[in-house]
């Protein structure tokens, strides 16, 4: 993936998600997410922005469902690309260190999806962590919307935590699309042994 471009991980996960959530609309979206461009890694920011814009107009919560499924796929594929040894090592770490490592993986996922987005890890404790996003491609809108558009990242963080044995809930609590200065994914995390 080019450092400032749209990554194959994002495009492939969006394509797969649309195929499953909106199969009757897949042909329409393939005008921008065409298989040749997917294979060659030549889907740019303009086609991606068009896809996201059209998805937001689908109604019926389609955008949120597609974004969440795409985020989940991206996280699953990222974890599957890690060596089995590295996966085991992360699982063996104490909970607070695992939270930090999972958020580092989330930051890596952000870089692999769109190079124009920057992620910073903040406030990592045993039961909490934050992922501060700047320049999210999902949240670049002309007019404000009513609910956060960061569902892709929240879903990805949830999957990463599940795959590394951290019970947690991740949600977007701030989003540029609703008028905030940044997008902030907050994770309430615990390892399940304290309950």
PLY file of the C-alpha trace (Angstrom):
ply
format ascii 1.0
element vertex 195
property float x
property float y
property float z
element edge 194
property int vertex1
property int vertex2
end_header
0.00 0.00 0.00
1.19 3.47 -0.77
1.70 5.54 2.37
-0.89 8.16 1.46
-3.21 6.02 -0.62
-6.16 3.72 -0.22
-5.07 0.28 0.91
-6.11 -3.01 -0.62
-7.28 -4.18 2.83
-9.95 -1.47 2.96
-11.09 -1.89 -0.64
-11.27 -5.69 -0.43
-13.15 -5.62 2.87
-15.64 -3.04 1.55
-16.19 -5.06 -1.61
-16.79 -8.26 0.36
-19.08 -6.48 2.80
-21.17 -4.93 0.04
-21.42 -8.33 -1.67
-22.88 -9.81 1.51
-24.96 -6.91 2.86
-26.20 -5.45 -0.44
-25.78 -8.21 -3.05
-28.38 -6.67 -5.36
-26.30 -3.43 -5.44
-22.87 -5.03 -5.95
-22.82 -4.40 -9.69
-23.50 -0.70 -9.07
-20.61 -0.42 -6.60
-18.25 -2.38 -8.82
-18.23 0.63 -11.14
-15.84 2.10 -8.50
-14.57 -1.03 -6.75
-13.96 -2.97 -9.95
-12.19 -6.35 -9.69
-9.25 -5.32 -11.90
-8.53 -2.31 -9.70
-8.90 -4.51 -6.61
-6.41 -7.01 -7.94
-3.91 -4.38 -9.09
-4.35 -2.13 -6.03
-5.39 0.81 -8.19
-8.52 2.03 -6.41
-7.96 5.66 -5.49
-9.46 8.06 -3.00
-12.06 9.50 -5.40
-13.71 6.13 -6.18
-13.61 5.21 -2.49
-15.21 8.53 -1.52
-17.95 7.92 -4.11
-18.66 4.46 -2.70
-18.88 5.78 0.87
-21.11 8.66 -0.22
-23.51 6.35 -2.08
-23.55 3.90 0.84
-24.62 6.70 3.20
-27.57 7.38 0.87
-28.75 3.75 0.76
-30.94 4.19 3.84
-32.01 1.29 6.06
-28.79 1.55 8.11
-26.95 0.02 5.12
-23.90 2.23 5.55
-23.43 1.24 9.20
-23.89 -2.47 8.44
-21.47 -2.43 5.49
-18.87 -0.36 7.39
-19.07 -2.61 10.46
-18.74 -5.80 8.44
-15.85 -4.33 6.43
-14.07 -3.32 9.65
-14.58 -6.81 11.06
-13.19 -8.41 7.88
-10.17 -6.10 7.89
-9.38 -7.01 11.49
-9.87 -10.74 10.88
-7.59 -10.64 7.83
-4.96 -8.62 9.71
-4.87 -11.13 12.58
-4.80 -14.06 10.14
-1.74 -12.49 8.48
0.19 -12.66 11.76
2.26 -15.74 12.48
0.66 -18.25 14.87
3.58 -17.65 17.25
2.95 -13.89 17.34
-0.77 -14.46 17.91
0.00 -16.76 20.86
2.52 -14.30 22.31
-0.06 -11.51 22.35
-2.64 -13.78 24.02
-0.13 -14.72 26.74
0.54 -11.11 27.73
-1.05 -9.55 30.84
-4.33 -7.74 30.16
-3.00 -4.16 30.21
-0.17 -5.03 27.84
-2.61 -6.93 25.61
-4.85 -3.84 25.45
-1.88 -1.76 24.32
-0.79 -4.38 21.75
-4.33 -4.67 20.38
-4.52 -0.89 19.99
-1.13 -0.98 18.23
-2.60 -3.55 15.83
-5.59 -1.25 15.35
-3.20 1.59 14.53
-1.48 -0.69 12.01
-4.87 -1.53 10.48
-5.62 2.20 10.16
-2.34 2.72 8.27
-3.09 -0.25 6.01
-6.55 0.98 5.12
-5.91 4.63 4.28
-2.56 6.39 4.53
-4.17 9.80 5.13
-5.58 8.70 8.48
-3.43 8.98 11.59
-4.14 7.02 14.75
-2.80 7.73 18.22
-3.17 5.43 21.20
-4.20 7.18 24.41
-5.19 6.45 27.99
-4.34 2.75 28.04
-5.23 1.10 31.31
-6.29 -2.40 32.23
-9.93 -1.64 31.53
-9.79 1.18 29.00
-8.04 2.40 25.90
-8.58 5.09 23.29
-7.78 5.28 19.61
-7.68 8.90 18.44
-8.18 9.15 14.66
-7.31 12.15 12.50
-8.26 12.31 8.83
-10.62 9.32 8.75
-11.70 8.66 5.19
-15.09 7.49 6.50
-15.85 10.82 8.15
-15.07 13.25 5.33
-18.54 14.65 4.67
-19.78 17.97 3.31
-22.57 18.34 5.84
-22.80 17.00 9.36
-24.68 13.79 10.01
-26.60 12.63 13.06
-24.48 9.67 14.16
-20.77 8.77 14.00
-19.47 7.26 10.77
-16.50 5.52 12.44
-18.25 2.16 12.69
-15.54 0.54 10.54
-12.87 1.25 13.16
-15.03 0.41 16.18
-15.95 -2.96 14.63
-12.30 -3.64 13.80
-11.19 -2.92 17.38
-13.94 -5.16 18.74
-12.75 -8.04 16.55
-9.11 -7.49 17.49
-9.98 -7.62 21.17
-12.11 -10.73 20.74
-9.36 -12.49 18.78
-6.89 -11.70 21.58
-9.17 -12.74 24.44
-10.11 -9.29 25.72
-13.78 -8.79 26.57
-14.56 -5.24 25.54
-16.88 -2.80 23.96
-15.55 -0.28 21.46
-17.58 2.64 20.23
-17.08 5.92 18.47
-17.72 8.64 21.05
-16.50 11.54 18.94
-16.63 11.87 15.15
-15.74 14.61 12.70
-18.84 13.77 10.69
-21.04 14.94 13.58
-18.98 18.08 14.19
-16.18 16.94 16.52
-12.57 17.92 15.90
-11.49 14.28 15.72
-12.79 10.74 15.73
-12.32 8.90 19.01
-12.88 5.20 19.54
-13.15 4.37 23.24
-12.77 0.80 24.42
-14.01 -0.38 27.79
-11.81 -3.40 28.33
-11.52 -6.17 30.92
-9.99 -9.60 30.66
-12.94 -11.56 32.09
-11.01 -12.86 35.09
-12.16 -10.07 37.37
-15.84 -10.85 37.20
0 1
1 2
2 3
3 4
4 5
5 6
6 7
7 8
8 9
9 10
10 11
11 12
12 13
13 14
14 15
15 16
16 17
17 18
18 19
19 20
20 21
21 22
22 23
23 24
24 25
25 26
26 27
27 28
28 29
29 30
30 31
31 32
32 33
33 34
34 35
35 36
36 37
37 38
38 39
39 40
40 41
41 42
42 43
43 44
44 45
45 46
46 47
47 48
48 49
49 50
50 51
51 52
52 53
53 54
54 55
55 56
56 57
57 58
58 59
59 60
60 61
61 62
62 63
63 64
64 65
65 66
66 67
67 68
68 69
69 70
70 71
71 72
72 73
73 74
74 75
75 76
76 77
77 78
78 79
79 80
80 81
81 82
82 83
83 84
84 85
85 86
86 87
87 88
88 89
89 90
90 91
91 92
92 93
93 94
94 95
95 96
96 97
97 98
98 99
99 100
100 101
101 102
102 103
103 104
104 105
105 106
106 107
107 108
108 109
109 110
110 111
111 112
112 113
113 114
114 115
115 116
116 117
117 118
118 119
119 120
120 121
121 122
122 123
123 124
124 125
125 126
126 127
127 128
128 129
129 130
130 131
131 132
132 133
133 134
134 135
135 136
136 137
137 138
138 139
139 140
140 141
141 142
142 143
143 144
144 145
145 146
146 147
147 148
148 149
149 150
150 151
151 152
152 153
153 154
154 155
155 156
156 157
157 158
158 159
159 160
160 161
161 162
162 163
163 164
164 165
165 166
166 167
167 168
168 169
169 170
170 171
171 172
172 173
173 174
174 175
175 176
176 177
177 178
178 179
179 180
180 181
181 182
182 183
183 184
184 185
185 186
186 187
187 188
188 189
189 190
190 191
191 192
192 193
193 194
